[in-house]
Every structure is written in C-alpha cells, then in structure tokens.
Amino acid sequence: MNMSSWMELGLYFVVLLALVKPLGWYMARVYSAQPCGVDRLVGPVERVIYRLAGVKAEAEMSWSTYALAMLVFNGLGAIVVYLLQRGQDWLPLNPQHLPAVAPDLAFNTAISFATNTNWQAYSGESTLSYFTQMLGLNVQNFVSAASGMAVLIALIRGVTRRMTDTIGNFWVDLTRSTLYILMPLSLIVAMLLVSQGVVQTFSPAVEVTLLEPATDAEGKPVTTQTIPLGPAASQIAIKQLGTNGGGFFGVNSAHPLENTTPFSNFLQSLSILLIAAALCYTFGDMVGDTKQGWALLASMLLVFVPMLGICVWAEQSGNPRLAELGVDQSSSAFQSGGNMEGKEVRFGVPASALWATATTAASNGSVNAMHDSFTPLGGLVPLVMMQLGEVIFGGVGSGLYGLVIFAILSVFIAGLMVGRTPEYLGKKIESYEMKMASLVVLIPPMIVLGGTAIAVSLNVGRAGVSNPGPHGFSQILYALSSAGNNNGSAFGGLSVNTPFYNCLLGAAMLISRYWLMVPVLAIAGSLARKKYTPPSAGTLPTHTPLFIVLVAGMVLLVGALTFVPALALGPVIEHLQLTAAH
Amino acid sequence: MDAMQLLAAVLAVGLFAYLLFAMLCPERFS
C-alpha cells in the first residue's frame, strides 16, 4: 500500500472524528427541543406538519403507544411503496414506460425500504420509474432512518427519565429527525455530488453511438449503447446518510454516474458512518456525561479498525494463484496492485475495502465494488461485520440502540462476576431488561442461520448460486446475513429475484427490524419507570477503557460463538483452498 | 466542471457554512 492510500484512510478517520462532536451536539439540541440554529427556517414547516396531521407535539407516549405508532407508520409506508410499484405503469414520471413490478419483487422491495434494509433484488434503471424511486423509495429512505433515530432517542429518554411512564412522542421525533437532521445534511451532500457530476435529471435514458463497435454473444454487431439517467444525486445523499444503501442504479455506487470521482467516493464513504458516529456524542450529551458516548464510539472503533485492516491487507495482498503465474500485483505509481477484480480503477483497493467495511458495519449496504470478487478473507470481513448484529456503527439510531443493549448485557455479566446488582447510567438492570435484551441479541442469528439452512436445503435456494461449493455457500450466507441484520448489501453472484428468495428475504428483513425495535422500546419504558440509583463503590464505571474492551469483547464473542461454524463452511474453506499447496 | 456543477458546489458550500454558523451560535439564528 502506498503513501497516498495511507493518507486517504487517515484523512477519513480525521474528518469523521472531527465531525462527531459538532454534529452530535447539534442533534442533542434538536431532540431536546433547544434552539439549534435552523429553527427559523424549519420550525414553521414543522408546525404546519403537526397541524395537518393533527399531532399534539407536547403529548407524551408510553412505550407501547410509541411502538404502535412506529409500527403503524412503517406498515403504511410499506403498503404505499408496494402499491406505487404495482401501479407505476400508469403513474407519471415513467419515461422508459416500465411495466408494473411483479408482486413478489414489489413485496420484497417494499419491506426492504420500510425496514431501512434496502436490499435490492432488482436493477433500478430497468425496473422502477422515476416516480416510484422518488416518492416510494426515497421517502422511505428518510422516514425509515428517522424511525431508527426516534427509537434510539426514546431509549435515551428511558435512561434519563425517572419514575415516569412516558418516553416521548414518536411523531415529533420522526419529524424532527427528518426536518432538522436528515434533510439539511442530504441537501448539502446531494449538491456536492452534483458538483462532482453525479446525475440529477428527469430526462429519459439517452442512446449514444459507440466509438468502437462491438459484437454481442450471438456475434451480431452492436453500435449503440443506452445510458440510463435520472434523479440520482438526491437519492444517493440520503441513501448514505440514512444508512439505507439502496442505489439508484443496479450496480449502486460502482456506477460511474452514481459515484463519479474519488472525492464523491470519499464524501459518500464519510456519509455512511457520519450520523451513526455522531449519535454516540448525542447519547453522551443527552445522558449528561459525554464520556459515556465517547466510550461507546471507542468500542465501535476497537472492532472496526482491525476489521478494516484485515480487509485492506487481504485485498492488497492479491490473489496467490495469480502470483504463482508471475502476475505483478504490487502497488506502484502505475497501478493500485492487489486484487482489483470487481473493483473500480478510479477508487482502487483501499477505498474499496474501506467502503466494504464501513457499509457492512453501518447497516448501509451500498457498494462501490463487487464483494463477490473479494478474496475469501477480504469477503469474510463484510460478512462478519453484518453478523456482529449491526452494532458497530450500525444503522442510524438502530446501531447505537443495539450497542446500548450490548452495554446492558456487559454490565449484567460484570455484575454477576462481582456479585452486585448491575446498573447502567443509574438504572438497575433486572430480569425484564435481560429478557428483552436476549431477544435483541438472539433473533438476528436465528433468522440468519435458520434462513441459510432452509435455502441450502431446498433446490429453489441452491438454484440461485452461480459458484457452487464453499463460495456458493458464502453467497447464500451473505444474503441471509444482509437481510437478517437489515444491512441490504449484496455479495453478488446469487440470483435472488425469484419468488423463493423474495419471500424468504422479505420475511427476514421484516422480523429482524421490528422484533428488535419493540423489545428496545420495552426496555426504554421499563428503565423510564425506575428510580435513579446513585453510583456506589460496587458500580461498574461505564466510561473506562476496561468497559470499552468489555463491550467490544461481548460483541465479538456473541458474533464468534454464533457464526464461526457457518464461516468455516464458506470463506474459511475457500481461503484454505486458495492457499493450499499443489 | 460545467456551470451547473459549479453552482451546485457554491450552494453546497454556502448551505454548509450557514448550518455551521447556525450550529455554533444557535441563539442568534433561532
């Protein structure tokens, strides 16, 4: 790896960490309804929305009412996206005259976007009209992200409030997340992307004459190429900031009109982790001790940085089979070196590995390279990052509430070790919280491993595999890991637009999103009812290096115990096959 | 970089600067 690659990775972390405090502080003010700078612009819009929707902003909700509001809102959103797809052939902004989407694919896509997964079993440019992309998918990009943020804020209120039954108002949290945080940031990122040449237009696809005519598979001459266009930049900005990940074009951010330059790539990579990282500071600020937020961020980085290192190393090392043939895979001024199969030349290995690690850490799921073409160990990294439960940064809101659950588990286990009642931020952790936390930790692995077992057991599941053997197993495991943790990234190579995969993965996304959100809100409600317990000599400090390592270790341990056997059947065997002596 | 791209860049930087100052001095902007 050359110096510029090191500088690129270093600059990424410097800019990311520099933005954590100001953005985190800003978001804390937004959720605390304190003056936050954009009130004059956004406040009137917010009040009009409340008036039109009949929302009483000052009305508080119990955890069950909050959960019901969230479920009803997300359910209606999924229905709207489904209907838009089914009726897009007679709706406006369909210059390519694309037909209605098939029922199973429409179901899968509707669930995918309502759950913030953004798994894409379709190719945007050849399946969905501009109207469906903008009014269906892009609206869900905002509100599904805002739903995750709202649940996190409700959990924080549960921690900070004492002896009350209420945890806030879902409609207010949803609206403020969208208007004050996601929309202004998206506007900035979208315009920066347009400045880099990312396409943003209502014009239909254009047909151009090839400079060098080619021939198709049947030997017929091909002289023209159709270049799809559309309002992409506005969708890409929120796709990254909201950790959605659903690309405008089929190949996502590897597409030259979706991710044009190294700067647009840097900006999009940064946007993937930005809000999730800054929410750690928001957490600390709102619980009255910013060290608590920094500690959770440190736990995330403690897992993220080594995993990034493994991915960069594996990809930069290249393919040993090609090395045997004398192929030069070294990095130099003239080439990126390493394993460049499936990667964009304009990005190179480090930026592709960084993206792959960040997008799977953050429940984003967008790609700028083909993960299926990564080396076995390089491909193992994104797989593991998803299997850790999307708590290393994770989705906006959902990642941090997941990590807080792991923090609660950590204090519980540490409490058992020293024989004291476990406490987290002044609240006693008791049987009810542990039962709910167990649901949060156990449901995703059950979906991933159970779903993988079903898929590999059935002919319809195995039929989609393009590369039978360990790699084919990895393709199926990756798809279930992605859907079962609401990530949405695709390994590639697996044909998933079939009724079987559309239904299986749709169900996986649905269960893993809401069967986690509801227990988290139940914990929030339970904590809010408790009285404050001041720290004593037996209280485990939750901002120290010991606790940071404990939380990171807990995440790794649960992930490793659950998924190592499955990983051994896929990427580990493949790596051994690749490196075995002949 | 064509005129539209330049305009987008200027608008993005302008909005970013506004938000930054608004965040630094929220009382003055609210």
Interface residues (C-beta under 8 A of the other chain):
Chain A: P22 W25 Y26 R29 Q34 P35 C36 G37 V38 D39 R40 P184 L187 I188 V189 M191 L192 V194 S195 Q196 G197
Chain B: M1 M4 Q5 L6 A8 A9 L11 A12 L15 F16 L19 L20 F21 A22 M23 L24 C25 P26 E27 F29 S30
